[in-house]
Amino acid sequence: MRSIWKGAISFGLIHIPVRLYSASRSRELKFKLLHAKDFSPIRYARICKADGKEVPWEEVVKGYEYEKGDYVVLTEEDFQKANLKKTKTIEILDFTEESKIDPIYYAKPYYLEPEKGAGKAYLLLLEALKRSKKVAVGRFVFQHHEHLGVIKPHDSLLMLYQLRYEQEILSPKGLEIPKKESIPTKEIDIALQLIEELTEAFDPSRYSDTYAEEVKAIIKKKAKGEKITIKKTEKETKETGNIISLLKESLEKHKKKKRKRAA
């Protein structure tokens, strides 16, 4: 695993040199764009708007348009000069209860590894967070942007979770959400029974991207020249009026499945 950032965690006078590693990866199927005529790959080109010619990567720079048509070009050194300490530090601002952070703010997880000689301070923060049952809220600069993040224990290591800023969260205003109304007790009771029947201890290994697996199976068949047939699926009910009968049917259906598995 290769580190993607090198710096330090800072809180009070404590300084813990660490390396940052991505803790997740993209799972999408990667498709290439092809020319339908002869299946030749299509590549993206960086075209200059002024002369219509392709621009090589070594001639591409980053510019900020401060006025219409006027740009200031920034180099990697310029970004670091803005605040060298910030580009190398995860600065802890506060400690808080994890339950107080709405999951909507969580964006991306990272692993934190201590540099050589920083093990004791790293373990100190890990143990202190575990015992206090708190998480650390901090800020850090990564890929030329300042991010908000949460440092929390995960088994025997520390993890940094990048958070979204409040301004990044879109308002649900305008969505047609049904107004609160009285739900019959009988319907709630059966819904609770169904929830209870479907309750399992969370085990992430039980879940996988089944759609991607099915698409891969189709790709394999097409590569062999086999005919693709559409699977027949159970007809989905659109009825919402008689909810109680649907709940009862769902409950009975699941109980039958459970009895079959147990047999």
WOTA-V31470 format. One record per residue. RES is the residue in three letters. D_FIRST is the distance of its C-alpha to the first C-alpha in Angstrom with 1 decimal. Layout:
RES	D_FIRST
RES	D_FIRST
This chain:
MET	0.0
ARG	3.8
SER	6.7
ILE	9.5
TRP	12.3
LYS	13.8
GLY	17.1
ALA	18.9
ILE	20.4
SER	24.2
PHE	27.0
GLY	30.5
LEU	30.2
ILE	26.9
HIS	24.0
ILE	20.5
PRO	18.0
VAL	14.5
ARG	11.2
LEU	10.4
TYR	7.4
SER	8.7
ALA	10.0
SER	11.8
ARG	12.1
SER	15.3
ARG	17.4
GLU	20.4
LEU	21.9
LYS	21.7
PHE	25.2
LYS	26.4
LEU	29.7
LEU	32.4
HIS	36.0
ALA	38.1
LYS	40.7
ASP	38.7
PHE	35.1
SER	33.9
PRO	30.6
ILE	31.2
ARG	29.1
TYR	29.0
ALA	30.8
ARG	31.1
ILE	34.9
CYS	36.9
LYS	39.5
ALA	42.0
ASP	42.4
GLY	40.5
LYS	38.5
GLU	34.8
VAL	32.8
PRO	30.0
TRP	26.8
GLU	27.8
GLU	30.9
VAL	29.2
VAL	29.3
LYS	28.9
GLY	32.3
TYR	33.8
GLU	37.2
TYR	39.2
GLU	42.4
LYS	43.3
GLY	42.5
ASP	41.5
TYR	37.9
VAL	36.2
VAL	33.3
LEU	30.4
THR	27.9
GLU	24.6
GLU	26.8
ASP	29.1
PHE	26.4
GLN	25.5
LYS	29.2
ALA	29.8
ASN	28.3
LEU	26.0
LYS	25.6
LYS	24.6
THR	21.8
LYS	20.3
THR	21.3
ILE	20.8
GLU	24.5
ILE	25.7
LEU	29.0
ASP	30.1
PHE	29.5
THR	30.7
GLU	30.9
GLU	28.1
SER	31.0
LYS	32.4
ILE	29.6
ASP	30.3
PRO	27.4
ILE	28.4
TYR	26.7
TYR	23.1
ALA	20.9
LYS	17.1
PRO	14.9
TYR	12.1
TYR	10.6
LEU	12.2
GLU	11.3
PRO	14.4
GLU	14.8
LYS	16.8
GLY	20.3
ALA	19.6
GLY	19.1
LYS	22.8
ALA	23.0
TYR	19.8
LEU	21.4
LEU	24.7
LEU	23.5
LEU	21.8
GLU	25.0
ALA	27.3
LEU	25.8
LYS	26.1
ARG	29.7
SER	30.8
LYS	29.3
LYS	28.5
VAL	25.5
ALA	25.1
VAL	25.7
GLY	24.5
ARG	24.0
PHE	21.5
VAL	21.3
PHE	18.4
GLN	19.0
HIS	22.6
HIS	23.5
GLU	24.2
HIS	22.9
LEU	24.1
GLY	21.7
VAL	22.0
ILE	20.2
LYS	20.8
PRO	20.0
HIS	18.0
ASP	18.9
SER	17.7
LEU	15.6
LEU	16.3
MET	15.3
LEU	16.4
TYR	18.2
GLN	19.4
LEU	23.1
ARG	25.5
TYR	28.6
GLU	31.9
GLN	33.1
GLU	30.4
ILE	31.8
LEU	34.5
SER	37.8
PRO	39.0
LYS	42.5
GLY	44.3
LEU	42.8
GLU	45.6
ILE	44.8
PRO	47.7
LYS	49.8
LYS	49.9
GLU	52.6
SER	53.9
ILE	52.2
PRO	54.5
THR	53.7
LYS	53.9
GLU	51.1
ILE	48.8
ASP	49.6
ILE	48.7
ALA	45.5
LEU	44.6
GLN	45.4
LEU	43.2
ILE	40.3
GLU	40.9
GLU	41.0
LEU	37.7
THR	36.0
GLU	33.1
ALA	30.4
PHE	27.3
ASP	24.8
PRO	22.0
SER	21.7
ARG	25.2
TYR	24.4
SER	23.0
ASP	23.7
THR	26.9
TYR	28.1
ALA	25.1
GLU	25.9
GLU	29.5
VAL	28.9
LYS	26.9
ALA	29.9
ILE	32.2
ILE	30.2
LYS	30.5
LYS	34.2
LYS	34.9
ALA	33.2
LYS	35.7
GLY	38.6
GLU	39.2
LYS	41.0
ILE	39.2
THR	41.2
ILE	40.8
LYS	40.4
LYS	43.2
THR	42.0
GLU	44.0
LYS	46.1
GLU	44.7
THR	47.5
LYS	48.2
GLU	50.6
THR	50.1
GLY	53.7
ASN	53.9
ILE	50.7
ILE	52.1
SER	52.7
LEU	49.2
LEU	47.8
LYS	50.0
GLU	49.1
SER	45.4
LEU	45.9
GLU	48.1
LYS	45.7
HIS	42.8
LYS	45.0
LYS	46.0
LYS	42.4
LYS	41.9
ARG	45.0
LYS	44.0
ARG	40.6
ALA	42.5
ALA	45.2
